[in-house]
Structures are given as structure tokens and as C-alpha cells.
Amino acid sequence: MARKRKLFSLFTKRGVYYASFYDGTGERIRVSTGQEEKTEAEKEGYRLATEYADKSYHAQDETTVNGELTIDALLNRFIEEKEVSELSHYTIRNYRRSFGHFLRLVGRTKPSKEITKSLLSQYGTTRRKEGGKLSTVKMEIRTIITALRWAKGLNILDVDLTDIKPEIAKGRIPPRKRFLSPLEIQKAIQEVKKSSPERLPHVLIYLNLGIRKEDIYSITPESVDLSKRVVTVYVKKVKKHIKLPMNDSMVKLFSELLNGAEPGKPLVRVYSEQWHQMTERWARRAGIPHFTIHDLRRTCGSLMASNGVPIRTIADILGHSDIKTTFETYAHLLPTTSHDAVAKLPVMYLH
């Protein structure tokens, strides 16, 4: 049985109620109601939900161009129809994600009859160059073709769909971006503060400690030693506890998190929503496409490497069981060059 998503809910953070709901485009919104009483928070939350829905509605593009249905309008109608048919919200989410990539690269206001084999082929090639996996790109194109066939079956669209499926070149694709620059880090943190403030502690911990996504929930009040500036983390991958040093940012953050924390409970909230959904939203808004939450860990390693931290130390902090992994990932970021290395040798002359 498909799990139904909650259209509206409230949660508290530091004594203030936040509202969680979906706007008119199906995107999850989390925003502070500014209320400490649940009844008042609920009223304010519903008001905000209505306001966001209205904004989304009025922000939509025109549905027709010269009497022809736009690509955006056609794909939106398809999703609306599928939502009524009680498909799993995971399937609907995948539809939205596929259509989102397509509209981003092709454009929203083109007439839907312009979706041809050539356009799909061009889209597939561009997505591959961006770093999309072959299987993912093929799935996205199949989803778009499914929407076209649905529209043709209802006489919404009059196009020839025979032999519309394009061939996508296999080949190798360039590696996607793995690290954030200091400017991108600043943009990302600002966007998280704005769109998902309750997730900010997670992002800061990943950036400053370099731990894996699932290991963050092993941090309890007992794990943190502010006097020694050390936090103990259980690394599931290697099944052992490691002690990580804390910088000033982490000391300040954990001091705040320890306020009113329950003994034995994770210091940061456990979320059931999949992390990649949240990451995709704020990364896209911050102008950082194709970025995953695990790349925050890599960013931590890259910042240490570029600031001259030895590879062995980076391996210990990141919990790599094999230093070869650390070397292959971060060695090229070390500031020391071959000329710097030989310059450190004692001066020797031939007489």
C-alpha cells in the first residue's frame, strides 16, 4: 500500500512552532509561524500555506502559446491526473524530478508539439554532459514519452509518436562536482538558513567534522566533551568509535544543542524525509546543481587538504580505513608542489 504524505503538519524548534506543507508546485515548504501556542500556530500555518499556494499559482507560466498547450502545462496536467489516480507519492516525486530537469534544459513556454525525437536526443546529450547516469537519463526520457502518449490518448496532443525514442550515447561522462568552493559554501548556508533552518546543524556538522550522513545520529550529549573540544562518533561503515576534534564553530554549535538535550538521544533531529530531496532543493536555489549531502563530507576533506593538512591526518579525521582512498581523492589539492618539496632538501654543492 502506498504511503500517503502529510499535506500539512506542525513541528517545534526551540519553543516555536514551524509549519510544513506543500506549495502549488508540489514542493515542500517549512517556515516558522512565530507562534508558541499550537492553536495560534495552526491558524498561522494554514494562512501561510494558502499564501504560498496562491503565489505558486500566479507564478505559473501561460498554459498556451498561439493556441498550443505549453510543455509546462502538459506535464503539469499529466501529474495532476496521476495524483488523482492515487499513485505512490514516490512515483509522483520521480515524475516531478524528471520533468523538472526537462523543463530546466528545454524551457517551459515552448509548444508541447515541439517535443520531437531530435529534442529528446539533445536533452539526453546535455543531461549526460551534466553528469547524469545513462540509466537515469533513459528513465527521464521514458517518463516524458509516457506523458506524451497519455496526452495523445486524450486528444490533448496531436503528434506522431512512432519512433520518438532517441538513442543516447553511452560513452564516459565527466565526473560531477565533488567539492564546494568557499563562496558556494556561503551561498549554501544562506539558502539552508532561509529554506530549511532546522537542517542547518546537520549541514554545519557535515562540513566541519566530515562525517558520513548516517553517522550524525550517533552523536548524543554523552558524546560531546566541550572541555577537551572532542566529539565521539560511531562510524557504521567500519563499526568503531572515533574521536574527532572540534573547531570554534563546532564548540559553539554543540554548546547550543546541549541546551535542554535529552540524555542518550541524538543531538540533531532525525528526519524521515530522504536527504537528497532537501539537498536538491537548496543546492539548486544556491546555484549548485548535481550536489549530494555526501559531498559536504568531501568538501570538509578538500578544505583540509588545500590548507596543507597532511593526508594521514585527513584519513584519520574522515575515518578512511585505507589511506589510498584519501590520497586518490585529495592529494591533488595539497598546496605543496614538487619544487617546494625539493627546495626543502639541504643545500649541497659539487667542489
C-alpha positions as CSV (number, residue, x, y, z in Angstrom):
1,M,0.0,0.0,0.0
2,A,1.3,3.4,-1.0
3,R,2.2,5.6,2.0
4,K,0.3,8.9,1.9
5,R,2.2,12.1,2.6
6,K,1.1,14.6,5.1
7,L,-0.1,17.7,3.4
8,F,0.2,19.9,6.5
9,S,1.9,19.4,9.8
10,L,3.5,21.3,12.7
11,F,6.7,20.8,14.5
12,T,8.5,22.7,17.2
13,K,12.1,24.1,17.3
14,R,13.3,25.9,20.4
15,G,9.8,26.6,21.6
16,V,8.5,28.0,18.3
17,Y,6.1,26.1,16.0
18,Y,7.0,25.6,12.4
19,A,4.6,24.7,9.6
20,S,5.4,22.0,7.0
21,F,3.3,21.9,3.8
22,Y,3.4,21.6,0.0
23,D,3.0,24.6,-2.2
24,G,1.1,24.8,-5.5
25,T,4.1,23.1,-7.4
26,G,4.3,20.2,-5.0
27,E,7.5,21.4,-3.3
28,R,7.7,21.0,0.5
29,I,7.9,24.3,2.4
30,R,9.0,24.6,6.0
31,V,8.5,28.0,7.6
32,S,8.3,29.5,11.1
33,T,4.8,30.5,12.3
34,G,6.4,32.7,15.0
35,Q,3.8,31.2,17.5
36,E,4.4,29.3,20.7
37,E,0.8,28.2,21.2
38,K,-0.3,25.3,19.0
39,T,-3.8,26.7,18.2
40,E,-2.4,30.0,17.0
41,A,0.4,28.3,15.2
42,E,-2.1,26.1,13.3
43,K,-4.1,29.2,12.2
44,E,-0.9,31.0,11.1
45,G,0.4,27.8,9.4
46,Y,-2.8,27.4,7.3
47,R,-2.7,31.1,6.4
48,L,0.9,30.7,5.2
49,A,0.1,27.5,3.3
50,T,-2.7,29.4,1.4
51,E,-0.4,32.3,0.7
52,Y,2.3,30.1,-0.7
53,A,-0.3,28.2,-2.8
54,D,-1.6,31.5,-4.3
55,K,2.0,32.7,-5.1
56,S,2.7,29.4,-6.8
57,Y,-0.5,29.6,-8.8
58,H,0.1,33.2,-10.0
59,A,3.8,32.4,-10.8
60,Q,2.9,29.7,-13.3
61,D,3.6,30.3,-16.9
62,E,0.9,30.8,-19.5
63,T,-0.7,27.5,-20.5
64,T,-0.8,28.1,-24.2
65,V,1.3,29.7,-26.9
66,N,-0.5,30.6,-30.1
67,G,-3.3,28.3,-29.1
68,E,-0.9,25.3,-28.4
69,L,-0.5,23.8,-25.0
70,T,2.9,24.6,-23.5
71,I,5.3,21.8,-22.4
72,D,5.0,23.0,-18.8
73,A,1.1,23.0,-18.9
74,L,1.0,19.5,-20.5
75,L,3.4,17.9,-17.9
76,N,1.5,19.6,-15.0
77,R,-1.8,18.2,-16.3
78,F,-0.2,14.7,-16.5
79,I,1.0,14.9,-12.9
80,E,-2.4,16.2,-11.7
81,E,-4.1,13.2,-13.4
82,K,-1.7,10.7,-11.9
83,E,-2.1,12.2,-8.4
84,V,-5.9,11.6,-8.7
85,S,-5.2,8.0,-9.7
86,E,-3.6,7.5,-6.2
87,L,-0.1,6.6,-7.4
88,S,2.6,6.4,-4.8
89,H,3.9,9.8,-3.8
90,Y,7.4,8.4,-4.6
91,T,6.3,7.8,-8.2
92,I,4.8,11.3,-8.4
93,R,8.1,12.7,-6.9
94,N,10.1,10.9,-9.6
95,Y,7.8,12.3,-12.3
96,R,8.3,15.8,-10.9
97,R,12.1,15.4,-10.8
98,S,12.3,14.1,-14.4
99,F,10.0,16.9,-15.7
100,G,12.0,19.4,-13.7
101,H,15.2,18.6,-15.4
102,F,13.5,18.5,-18.8
103,L,11.8,21.9,-18.3
104,R,15.1,23.4,-17.0
105,L,17.0,22.5,-20.1
106,V,14.3,22.7,-22.8
107,G,12.2,25.6,-21.5
108,R,8.7,25.9,-20.1
109,T,7.0,28.0,-22.7
110,K,7.6,26.0,-25.8
111,P,4.6,24.5,-27.5
112,S,4.3,20.8,-26.5
113,K,4.2,19.7,-30.1
114,E,7.8,20.7,-30.4
115,I,8.8,17.7,-28.3
116,T,10.4,15.6,-31.0
117,K,13.0,12.8,-31.2
118,S,15.6,15.4,-32.0
119,L,14.7,17.5,-28.9
120,L,14.7,14.4,-26.7
121,S,18.1,13.4,-28.1
122,Q,19.5,16.9,-27.5
123,Y,18.1,16.8,-23.9
124,G,19.7,13.4,-23.3
125,T,23.1,14.5,-24.5
126,T,23.0,17.7,-22.4
127,R,22.0,15.7,-19.3
128,R,24.8,13.2,-19.8
129,K,27.3,16.1,-20.1
130,E,26.0,17.5,-16.8
131,G,26.9,14.1,-15.2
132,G,23.6,12.2,-15.3
133,K,23.9,8.4,-15.4
134,L,22.8,6.7,-18.6
135,S,20.1,4.7,-16.8
136,T,18.8,7.8,-15.1
137,V,18.6,9.8,-18.3
138,K,16.8,7.0,-20.2
139,M,14.3,6.8,-17.3
140,E,13.6,10.5,-17.6
141,I,13.1,10.3,-21.3
142,R,10.7,7.3,-20.9
143,T,8.7,9.3,-18.3
144,I,8.4,12.2,-20.8
145,I,7.3,9.9,-23.6
146,T,4.7,8.3,-21.2
147,A,3.3,11.8,-20.6
148,L,3.1,12.4,-24.4
149,R,1.3,9.1,-25.0
150,W,-1.2,10.0,-22.3
151,A,-1.8,13.4,-23.9
152,K,-2.2,11.8,-27.3
153,G,-4.6,9.2,-26.0
154,L,-6.9,12.0,-24.6
155,N,-6.6,14.0,-27.9
156,I,-4.8,16.8,-26.0
157,L,-1.8,16.5,-28.3
158,D,-1.7,15.6,-32.0
159,V,1.8,14.4,-32.7
160,D,3.4,11.3,-34.3
161,L,5.0,9.3,-31.5
162,T,6.2,6.4,-33.7
163,D,10.0,6.0,-33.3
164,I,10.2,9.0,-31.0
165,K,12.6,7.3,-28.5
166,P,16.1,8.6,-29.1
167,E,19.4,6.8,-28.9
168,I,21.6,8.1,-26.0
169,A,25.3,7.7,-26.5
170,K,26.9,5.5,-23.8
171,G,30.5,6.7,-23.5
172,R,32.1,8.1,-20.4
173,I,30.8,11.3,-18.8
174,P,32.9,13.9,-17.0
175,P,32.9,13.5,-13.2
176,R,30.4,15.6,-11.4
177,K,31.4,18.4,-9.0
178,R,32.6,16.9,-5.7
179,F,33.7,19.9,-3.6
180,L,32.2,23.3,-2.8
181,S,34.2,26.4,-3.1
182,P,34.2,28.9,-0.1
183,L,31.8,31.1,-2.0
184,E,29.5,28.2,-2.7
185,I,29.6,27.2,1.0
186,Q,28.5,30.6,2.0
187,K,25.6,30.6,-0.6
188,A,24.6,27.1,0.5
189,I,24.5,28.0,4.2
190,Q,22.5,31.1,3.5
191,E,19.9,29.1,1.5
192,V,19.6,26.4,4.2
193,K,19.0,29.2,6.8
194,K,16.3,30.6,4.6
195,S,14.5,27.4,3.3
196,S,15.3,24.7,5.9
197,P,16.6,26.3,9.1
198,E,16.0,23.2,11.1
199,R,18.6,21.4,8.9
200,L,21.4,23.9,9.4
201,P,23.0,22.0,12.3
202,H,23.2,18.9,10.1
203,V,24.9,20.8,7.3
204,L,27.4,22.6,9.6
205,I,28.3,19.3,11.3
206,Y,28.9,17.6,7.9
207,L,31.1,20.5,6.7
208,N,33.1,20.8,9.9
209,L,33.5,17.2,11.0
210,G,33.4,15.4,7.6
211,I,31.3,12.5,9.0
212,R,29.1,10.3,6.8
213,K,25.4,11.1,6.5
214,E,24.1,8.2,8.8
215,D,26.8,8.7,11.5
216,I,25.4,12.1,12.6
217,Y,22.7,10.3,14.7
218,S,25.3,8.6,16.9
219,I,26.2,12.0,18.4
220,T,24.5,12.2,21.8
221,P,25.1,14.6,24.8
222,E,27.4,12.0,26.2
223,S,29.5,12.0,23.0
224,V,30.5,15.7,23.3
225,D,33.3,16.8,25.5
226,L,33.5,20.6,25.3
227,S,36.4,21.0,27.7
228,K,38.6,18.8,25.5
229,R,36.9,20.0,22.3
230,V,36.3,16.4,21.2
231,V,33.2,14.6,19.9
232,T,33.0,10.8,19.7
233,V,31.2,9.4,16.6
234,Y,30.3,5.8,15.8
235,V,31.3,5.1,12.2
236,K,28.9,2.4,10.9
237,K,31.0,1.6,7.9
238,V,34.0,0.4,9.9
239,K,32.0,-0.4,13.1
240,K,34.1,1.6,15.5
241,H,34.0,4.8,17.5
242,I,36.4,7.6,16.6
243,K,37.2,10.9,18.4
244,L,37.1,14.0,16.3
245,P,38.5,17.4,17.2
246,M,36.1,20.4,17.2
247,N,36.9,23.8,15.9
248,D,35.3,27.0,17.3
249,S,32.2,26.7,15.1
250,M,31.5,23.2,16.4
251,V,32.1,24.2,20.0
252,K,29.6,27.0,19.7
253,L,27.0,24.8,17.8
254,F,27.2,21.9,20.3
255,S,27.0,24.3,23.2
256,E,23.6,25.4,21.8
257,L,22.5,21.9,21.0
258,L,23.3,20.6,24.5
259,N,20.9,23.1,26.0
260,G,17.9,21.0,27.0
261,A,19.1,17.9,25.2
262,E,17.8,14.5,26.4
263,P,20.5,12.0,27.6
264,G,21.1,9.2,25.2
265,K,19.1,10.9,22.4
266,P,20.7,12.2,19.1
267,L,21.6,15.9,19.4
268,V,20.1,16.6,16.0
269,R,16.6,15.7,14.9
270,V,16.1,12.5,12.9
271,Y,14.2,13.1,9.7
272,S,12.3,10.5,7.8
273,E,12.3,12.6,4.6
274,Q,15.0,11.5,2.2
275,W,18.0,13.7,2.4
276,H,18.6,14.0,-1.4
277,Q,15.2,15.8,-1.7
278,M,16.2,18.5,0.7
279,T,19.8,18.8,-0.7
280,E,18.5,19.0,-4.3
281,R,16.2,22.0,-3.3
282,W,18.6,24.2,-1.5
283,A,21.6,23.3,-3.8
284,R,19.5,24.2,-6.8
285,R,18.4,27.5,-5.3
286,A,22.0,28.3,-4.3
287,G,23.1,27.7,-7.9
288,I,25.0,24.4,-7.1
289,P,23.5,21.7,-9.4
290,H,24.1,17.9,-9.1
291,F,25.3,18.1,-5.5
292,T,24.6,15.5,-2.8
293,I,24.8,15.6,1.0
294,H,27.8,13.3,0.9
295,D,29.7,16.0,-1.0
296,L,29.7,18.1,2.2
297,R,32.0,15.4,3.7
298,R,34.2,15.6,0.6
299,T,34.2,19.4,0.9
300,C,35.5,19.1,4.5
301,G,38.3,16.9,3.3
302,S,39.1,19.2,0.4
303,L,39.3,22.3,2.7
304,M,41.8,20.5,5.0
305,A,43.9,19.3,2.0
306,S,44.0,22.8,0.4
307,N,45.1,24.2,3.7
308,G,48.1,21.9,4.0
309,V,46.8,19.3,6.4
310,P,48.8,16.0,5.9
311,I,47.0,13.2,4.1
312,R,47.4,10.8,7.1
313,T,45.6,13.3,9.4
314,I,42.8,13.8,6.8
315,A,42.4,10.0,6.6
316,D,42.1,9.7,10.4
317,I,39.5,12.5,10.7
318,L,37.4,11.2,7.8
319,G,37.7,7.6,9.1
320,H,39.2,6.1,6.0
321,S,40.4,2.5,6.6
322,D,42.7,2.8,3.6
323,I,44.9,5.9,3.2
324,K,45.0,5.1,-0.5
325,T,41.3,6.3,-0.7
326,T,42.3,9.6,0.9
327,F,45.3,10.1,-1.3
328,E,43.4,9.5,-4.6
329,T,40.7,11.9,-3.6
330,Y,42.6,14.8,-2.0
331,A,46.3,14.6,-3.0
332,H,45.8,16.9,-6.0
333,L,44.5,19.6,-3.6
334,L,47.7,19.8,-1.5
335,P,49.4,23.1,-1.8
336,T,52.9,21.7,-1.8
337,T,54.4,21.4,-5.3
338,S,57.4,19.3,-6.4
339,H,59.5,22.4,-6.4
340,D,58.6,23.2,-2.8
341,A,59.5,19.7,-1.9
342,V,63.0,19.6,-3.4
343,A,63.6,23.1,-2.0
344,K,63.5,21.7,1.5
345,L,66.5,19.4,0.9
346,P,69.8,20.6,2.4
347,V,72.0,22.7,0.1
348,M,74.7,20.5,-1.4
349,Y,77.4,21.6,-3.9
350,L,80.0,19.8,-6.0
351,H,83.6,21.1,-5.3
